[in-house]
Amino acid sequence: MEFRSPDPTALVRAANVKATLDAFKSIPTLGKSFVHKHFKPDELREDNYVPVQRWLDALAEIRDEVGEPTLREVGRHIVENADFPPQLRTVKDVLLALDAIYHLNHRGEVGHYLARVEQDGAIVVRCETPYPRSFERGLVEGISHNPRLLKPGERFQVRYTDGPPGGRLTCTLHVKAL
């Protein structure tokens, strides 16, 4: 499922795709070359939706040309661009509402995030989306380290577990307060 949208007509907010450019702050022309190969600049208006598969194709190309760490950076920047309800003010709130937020930013069948709180207070997020594993890792790290969502002195550890190749589950992330 990784890099393949289960719904060929699925759409994503163009503002989320722009997070790809944020990951290339030190070399913006390189980021633009990847994004503009798959999208016309006028398609990336804030109010527009674009095909998920074209973004996945751009992310696959970034992985092949630049590497997994850059995909992780793209994921980290999503929280700055994603549309989510203002009442979600903490890391825990956002992680537990991640599936709803995901579907606010997408149209069509694009998989799910399944989040739960464990007995020790850790939040476990199962990623069952077509997005790459390193992107998912960066997304949860970005949420867990976002200053807008952290209380003073609050810190989180994110532990990553790879999912089996070719399945719906790409990875699982365990987020625990330190």
Backbone as CSV, one residue per row, in Angstrom:
resi,resn,N_x,N_y,N_z,CA_x,CA_y,CA_z,C_x,C_y,C_z
1,MET,0.822,-1.198,0.000,0.000,0.000,0.000,0.863,1.256,0.000
2,GLU,2.095,1.151,0.467,2.984,2.309,0.524,3.222,2.854,-0.892
3,PHE,3.028,4.160,-1.070,3.185,4.888,-2.334,2.079,4.585,-3.349
4,ARG,1.035,3.836,-2.994,-0.071,3.523,-3.895,-1.386,3.866,-3.228
5,SER,-2.100,4.827,-3.776,-3.404,5.199,-3.232,-4.406,4.088,-3.522
6,PRO,-5.149,3.635,-2.491,-6.158,2.606,-2.742,-7.311,3.126,-3.599
7,ASP,-7.442,4.429,-3.664,-8.506,5.070,-4.440,-7.827,5.983,-5.466
8,PRO,-7.858,5.613,-6.747,-7.178,6.426,-7.762,-7.757,7.835,-7.920
9,THR,-8.961,8.074,-7.386,-9.559,9.401,-7.493,-9.404,10.219,-6.208
10,ALA,-8.696,9.684,-5.216,-8.532,10.371,-3.932,-7.774,11.682,-4.117
11,LEU,-8.142,12.666,-3.278,-7.557,14.000,-3.345,-6.993,14.405,-1.989
12,VAL,-6.034,15.331,-2.013,-5.421,15.879,-0.806,-5.375,17.397,-0.958
13,ARG,-5.461,18.116,0.170,-5.366,19.577,0.127,-4.004,19.979,-0.423
14,ALA,-4.018,20.892,-1.343,-2.779,21.377,-1.955,-1.846,21.993,-0.910
15,ALA,-2.402,22.585,0.134,-1.568,23.173,1.198,-0.685,22.114,1.845
16,ASN,-1.168,20.880,1.946,-0.363,19.801,2.508,0.808,19.467,1.584
17,VAL,0.544,19.465,0.290,1.600,19.181,-0.681,2.694,20.237,-0.569
18,LYS,2.310,21.469,-0.268,3.298,22.547,-0.120,4.295,22.263,1.001
19,ALA,3.934,21.401,1.951,4.868,21.026,3.020,6.114,20.369,2.430
20,THR,5.977,19.781,1.260,7.126,19.195,0.580,8.185,20.265,0.351
21,LEU,7.746,21.440,-0.038,8.688,22.540,-0.294,9.381,22.986,0.994
22,ASP,8.666,22.941,2.116,9.245,23.347,3.394,10.414,22.458,3.800
23,ALA,10.416,21.210,3.360,11.498,20.287,3.698,12.778,20.605,2.931
24,PHE,12.681,21.461,1.936,13.828,21.819,1.104,14.241,23.275,1.322
25,LYS,14.136,23.767,2.552,14.442,25.176,2.819,15.870,25.556,2.424
26,SER,16.814,24.640,2.603,18.206,24.976,2.267,18.464,24.918,0.763
27,ILE,17.643,24.158,0.020,17.784,24.081,-1.439,16.385,24.161,-2.056
28,PRO,15.738,25.326,-1.993,14.346,25.423,-2.451,14.144,25.052,-3.915
29,THR,15.120,25.301,-4.761,14.943,24.970,-6.178,14.824,23.463,-6.389
30,LEU,15.504,22.686,-5.569,15.408,21.226,-5.670,14.000,20.766,-5.293
31,GLY,13.466,21.297,-4.198,12.105,20.956,-3.791,11.094,21.313,-4.862
32,LYS,11.241,22.500,-5.417,10.313,22.930,-6.477,10.409,22.019,-7.695
33,SER,11.608,21.538,-8.002,11.750,20.674,-9.175,10.970,19.376,-8.997
34,PHE,10.977,18.810,-7.787,10.200,17.593,-7.533,8.704,17.876,-7.587
35,VAL,8.277,18.913,-6.914,6.847,19.217,-6.826,6.304,19.658,-8.181
36,HIS,7.012,20.531,-8.864,6.503,21.077,-10.127,6.574,20.080,-11.275
37,LYS,7.296,18.994,-11.084,7.272,17.916,-12.077,5.910,17.216,-12.049
38,HIS,5.249,17.237,-10.892,3.983,16.528,-10.721,2.769,17.452,-10.618
39,PHE,3.017,18.744,-10.322,1.921,19.705,-10.156,2.287,21.029,-10.807
40,LYS,1.297,21.647,-11.464,1.481,23.005,-11.962,1.402,23.941,-10.767
41,PRO,2.198,25.008,-10.737,2.172,25.913,-9.578,0.775,26.422,-9.222
42,ASP,-0.074,26.694,-10.225,-1.413,27.215,-9.915,-2.322,26.146,-9.298
43,GLU,-1.960,24.860,-9.404,-2.737,23.799,-8.751,-2.552,23.821,-7.238
44,LEU,-1.471,24.429,-6.774,-1.122,24.380,-5.354,-1.696,25.547,-4.553
45,ARG,-2.784,26.123,-5.038,-3.492,27.152,-4.264,-4.000,26.543,-2.962
46,GLU,-4.007,27.336,-1.910,-4.419,26.881,-0.571,-5.785,26.197,-0.562
47,ASP,-6.719,26.679,-1.380,-8.091,26.173,-1.352,-8.322,24.991,-2.297
48,ASN,-7.291,24.532,-2.959,-7.434,23.503,-3.980,-7.119,22.111,-3.431
49,TYR,-7.676,21.097,-4.065,-7.358,19.691,-3.790,-6.718,19.110,-5.039
50,VAL,-5.734,18.252,-4.850,-4.998,17.647,-5.964,-4.956,16.130,-5.765
51,PRO,-4.685,15.365,-6.826,-4.660,13.909,-6.700,-3.585,13.400,-5.728
52,VAL,-4.005,12.539,-4.820,-3.088,11.940,-3.850,-1.983,11.170,-4.572
53,GLN,-2.361,10.404,-5.601,-1.356,9.569,-6.271,-0.226,10.393,-6.869
54,ARG,-0.521,11.572,-7.377,0.553,12.410,-7.925,1.511,12.856,-6.819
55,TRP,0.974,13.132,-5.618,1.854,13.490,-4.503,2.688,12.280,-4.084
56,LEU,2.061,11.109,-4.036,2.800,9.895,-3.695,3.913,9.633,-4.716
57,ASP,3.631,9.905,-5.986,4.659,9.746,-7.018,5.823,10.709,-6.775
58,ALA,5.504,11.950,-6.393,6.560,12.927,-6.086,7.367,12.470,-4.878
59,LEU,6.686,11.945,-3.853,7.388,11.471,-2.656,8.284,10.274,-2.978
60,ALA,7.829,9.384,-3.859,8.651,8.233,-4.264,9.905,8.713,-4.991
61,GLU,9.729,9.714,-5.820,10.880,10.273,-6.548,11.863,10.933,-5.572
62,ILE,11.348,11.641,-4.583,12.216,12.256,-3.569,12.991,11.169,-2.825
63,ARG,12.294,10.096,-2.447,12.976,8.989,-1.766,14.099,8.426,-2.631
64,ASP,13.810,8.200,-3.909,14.793,7.598,-4.810,15.970,8.523,-5.094
65,GLU,15.705,9.823,-5.192,16.746,10.778,-5.587,17.501,11.388,-4.411
66,VAL,16.798,11.624,-3.295,17.390,12.361,-2.174,17.496,11.505,-0.911
67,GLY,16.526,10.614,-0.698,16.598,9.706,0.430,15.476,9.839,1.432
68,GLU,15.409,8.830,2.292,14.377,8.731,3.334,14.386,9.905,4.316
69,PRO,15.553,10.423,4.726,15.532,11.539,5.684,14.734,12.756,5.187
70,THR,14.747,12.993,3.897,13.988,14.129,3.363,12.489,13.854,3.446
71,LEU,12.080,12.607,3.189,10.654,12.273,3.350,10.223,12.476,4.794
72,ARG,11.099,12.146,5.711,10.801,12.348,7.136,10.611,13.832,7.428
73,GLU,11.437,14.679,6.823,11.297,16.128,6.983,9.979,16.627,6.406
74,VAL,9.577,16.089,5.261,8.290,16.477,4.673,7.176,16.168,5.674
75,GLY,7.207,14.978,6.261,6.207,14.604,7.258,6.202,15.544,8.453
76,ARG,7.383,15.943,8.910,7.477,16.853,10.062,6.794,18.191,9.781
77,HIS,6.818,18.626,8.541,6.262,19.938,8.193,4.748,19.913,7.961
78,ILE,4.171,18.744,7.865,2.731,18.648,7.591,1.895,19.354,8.653
79,VAL,2.259,19.204,9.906,1.458,19.785,10.992,1.356,21.307,10.853
80,GLU,2.327,21.920,10.204,2.295,23.367,10.007,1.316,23.768,8.912
81,ASN,0.979,22.833,8.016,0.133,23.140,6.872,-1.244,22.476,6.916
82,ALA,-1.388,21.436,7.717,-2.651,20.689,7.737,-3.761,21.514,8.385
83,ASP,-4.959,21.234,7.948,-6.143,21.881,8.493,-6.663,21.003,9.619
84,PHE,-6.666,21.536,10.850,-7.274,20.775,11.930,-7.986,21.710,12.888
85,PRO,-9.009,21.158,13.546,-9.857,21.982,14.411,-9.059,22.673,15.524
86,PRO,-9.353,23.939,15.806,-8.599,24.701,16.800,-8.750,24.189,18.229
87,GLN,-9.807,23.415,18.510,-9.976,22.902,19.866,-8.957,21.813,20.207
88,LEU,-8.237,21.317,19.213,-7.186,20.327,19.459,-5.916,21.090,19.810
89,ARG,-5.601,21.134,21.103,-4.527,22.019,21.567,-3.321,21.297,22.142
90,THR,-3.404,19.970,22.269,-2.284,19.241,22.862,-1.828,18.136,21.914
91,VAL,-0.634,17.627,22.160,-0.112,16.515,21.372,-1.078,15.338,21.452
92,LYS,-1.535,15.020,22.650,-2.458,13.895,22.837,-3.744,14.117,22.044
93,ASP,-4.319,15.320,22.126,-5.544,15.625,21.380,-5.358,15.365,19.888
94,VAL,-4.268,15.882,19.348,-4.032,15.768,17.905,-3.785,14.321,17.510
95,LEU,-2.957,13.607,18.268,-2.678,12.209,17.915,-3.938,11.347,17.976
96,LEU,-4.772,11.556,18.983,-5.993,10.756,19.088,-7.026,11.128,18.021
97,ALA,-6.934,12.330,17.497,-7.852,12.775,16.439,-7.213,12.689,15.054
98,LEU,-6.045,12.048,14.962,-5.284,12.061,13.710,-6.081,11.523,12.524
99,ASP,-6.861,10.479,12.718,-7.635,9.943,11.599,-8.669,10.956,11.108
100,ALA,-9.351,11.620,12.042,-10.340,12.638,11.650,-9.663,13.805,10.932
101,ILE,-8.508,14.233,11.436,-7.750,15.319,10.805,-7.326,14.904,9.398
102,TYR,-6.847,13.689,9.290,-6.416,13.136,8.004,-7.554,13.204,6.990
103,HIS,-8.750,12.824,7.425,-9.879,12.829,6.505,-10.429,14.235,6.247
104,LEU,-10.122,15.207,7.103,-10.445,16.604,6.800,-9.584,17.123,5.651
105,ASN,-8.392,16.566,5.527,-7.411,17.017,4.542,-7.385,16.168,3.278
106,HIS,-8.235,15.150,3.215,-8.295,14.256,2.063,-9.744,14.037,1.655
107,ARG,-9.903,13.640,0.421,-11.208,13.216,-0.096,-10.998,11.862,-0.765
108,GLY,-11.897,10.930,-0.484,-11.772,9.587,-1.056,-11.239,8.613,-0.025
109,GLU,-11.032,7.379,-0.446,-10.543,6.321,0.455,-9.017,6.341,0.457
110,VAL,-8.459,6.754,1.573,-7.002,6.913,1.676,-6.422,6.206,2.900
111,GLY,-7.164,5.251,3.456,-6.661,4.532,4.616,-6.986,5.246,5.910
112,HIS,-6.264,4.847,6.974,-6.593,5.361,8.302,-5.372,5.427,9.207
113,TYR,-5.512,6.242,10.247,-4.620,6.244,11.406,-5.449,5.717,12.568
114,LEU,-4.958,4.695,13.230,-5.668,4.120,14.365,-4.848,4.430,15.607
115,ALA,-5.399,5.269,16.482,-4.663,5.712,17.679,-5.399,5.277,18.937
116,ARG,-4.609,4.895,19.932,-5.181,4.514,21.227,-4.186,4.865,22.325
117,VAL,-4.711,4.995,23.542,-3.870,5.263,24.707,-3.669,3.935,25.442
118,GLU,-2.418,3.627,25.751,-2.108,2.415,26.504,-2.195,2.698,27.999
119,GLN,-2.140,1.647,28.805,-2.255,1.783,30.261,-1.206,2.717,30.845
120,ASP,0.001,2.709,30.271,1.080,3.561,30.806,0.986,5.007,30.311
121,GLY,-0.070,5.313,29.554,-0.268,6.668,29.052,0.330,6.917,27.677
122,ALA,1.115,5.969,27.173,1.680,6.121,25.828,0.550,6.097,24.797
123,ILE,0.745,6.820,23.728,-0.213,6.825,22.623,0.401,6.009,21.499
124,VAL,-0.345,5.041,21.022,0.110,4.186,19.934,-0.661,4.580,18.678
125,VAL,0.074,4.872,17.603,-0.545,5.258,16.337,-0.161,4.227,15.286
126,ARG,-1.163,3.515,14.780,-0.960,2.566,13.675,-1.250,3.310,12.372
127,CYS,-0.302,3.304,11.477,-0.443,4.013,10.208,-0.829,3.023,9.114
128,GLU,-2.024,3.180,8.602,-2.537,2.336,7.519,-2.953,3.246,6.372
129,THR,-1.982,3.960,5.829,-2.212,4.914,4.743,-1.248,4.587,3.606
130,PRO,-1.438,5.199,2.446,-0.497,4.950,1.349,0.794,5.773,1.451
131,TYR,0.914,6.586,2.476,2.106,7.433,2.601,3.309,6.615,3.063
132,PRO,4.511,7.026,2.658,5.705,6.262,3.018,5.980,6.267,4.518
133,ARG,6.619,5.219,4.965,6.915,5.008,6.384,7.696,6.167,6.993
134,SER,8.713,6.620,6.301,9.530,7.710,6.857,8.718,9.000,6.947
135,PHE,7.810,9.215,6.022,6.896,10.355,6.063,6.014,10.261,7.311
136,GLU,5.448,9.066,7.556,4.596,8.846,8.721,5.363,9.117,10.016
137,ARG,6.584,8.628,10.060,7.425,8.851,11.241,7.632,10.344,11.475
138,GLY,7.960,11.063,10.405,8.146,12.506,10.510,6.876,13.221,10.929
139,LEU,5.728,12.774,10.425,4.444,13.373,10.778,4.210,13.302,12.280
140,VAL,4.356,12.114,12.853,4.099,11.936,14.290,5.160,12.669,15.104
141,GLU,6.402,12.669,14.650,7.439,13.447,15.334,7.130,14.934,15.281
142,GLY,6.675,15.406,14.131,6.329,16.819,13.991,5.215,17.241,14.933
143,ILE,4.219,16.392,15.078,3.127,16.668,16.017,3.665,16.664,17.442
144,SER,4.483,15.672,17.763,4.982,15.477,19.135,5.988,16.524,19.576
145,HIS,6.544,17.257,18.630,7.544,18.277,18.964,7.097,19.684,18.578
146,ASN,5.837,19.825,18.203,5.345,21.124,17.756,5.120,22.054,18.954
147,PRO,5.797,23.215,18.991,5.661,24.126,20.132,4.234,24.595,20.400
148,ARG,3.397,24.678,19.361,1.997,25.089,19.553,1.219,24.094,20.408
149,LEU,1.668,22.833,20.420,0.928,21.772,21.100,1.549,21.354,22.433
150,LEU,2.726,21.864,22.730,3.435,21.458,23.944,3.163,22.410,25.094
151,LYS,2.971,21.833,26.265,2.887,22.629,27.485,4.322,22.952,27.907
152,PRO,4.548,24.001,28.689,5.911,24.333,29.119,6.589,23.127,29.791
153,GLY,7.783,22.810,29.320,8.567,21.714,29.873,8.167,20.327,29.383
154,GLU,7.128,20.241,28.578,6.664,18.938,28.097,7.549,18.451,26.949
155,ARG,7.879,17.164,26.992,8.677,16.530,25.923,8.149,15.125,25.683
156,PHE,8.285,14.659,24.458,7.815,13.331,24.096,8.913,12.551,23.389
157,GLN,8.890,11.258,23.626,9.759,10.328,22.910,8.884,9.600,21.900
158,VAL,9.370,9.471,20.659,8.636,8.750,19.627,9.453,7.521,19.248
159,ARG,8.841,6.363,19.419,9.503,5.106,19.049,8.804,4.542,17.813
160,TYR,9.586,4.154,16.847,9.090,3.711,15.551,9.240,2.196,15.420
161,THR,8.199,1.544,14.876,8.260,0.120,14.556,7.765,-0.058,13.125
162,ASP,8.588,-0.667,12.308,8.252,-0.912,10.905,7.111,-1.913,10.798
163,GLY,6.245,-1.722,9.819,5.199,-2.692,9.513,5.723,-3.696,8.504
164,PRO,4.988,-4.764,8.266,5.434,-5.765,7.293,5.378,-5.201,5.871
165,PRO,6.294,-5.602,5.015,6.275,-5.096,3.640,4.983,-5.485,2.910
166,GLY,4.462,-4.541,2.142,3.324,-4.809,1.283,1.957,-4.869,1.942
167,GLY,1.878,-4.666,3.245,0.586,-4.743,3.916,-0.063,-3.388,4.087
168,ARG,-1.250,-3.401,4.681,-1.957,-2.144,4.967,-1.232,-1.341,6.033
169,LEU,-0.688,-2.024,7.038,0.033,-1.358,8.125,1.440,-1.036,7.642
170,THR,1.741,0.257,7.561,3.109,0.631,7.149,4.037,0.729,8.346
171,CYS,3.513,1.245,9.468,4.348,1.374,10.666,3.467,1.678,11.875
172,THR,4.075,1.534,13.045,3.421,1.872,14.289,4.348,2.803,15.052
173,LEU,3.779,3.845,15.645,4.572,4.802,16.423,4.038,4.855,17.846
174,HIS,4.943,4.781,18.793,4.619,4.851,20.220,5.115,6.204,20.729
175,VAL,4.217,6.997,21.247,4.551,8.336,21.716,4.356,8.361,23.230
176,LYS,5.432,8.662,23.928,5.386,8.648,25.390,5.959,9.936,25.943
177,ALA,5.258,10.510,26.917,5.746,11.712,27.588,6.994,11.355,28.392
178,LEU,7.974,12.260,28.390,9.194,12.035,29.176,9.091,12.729,30.521
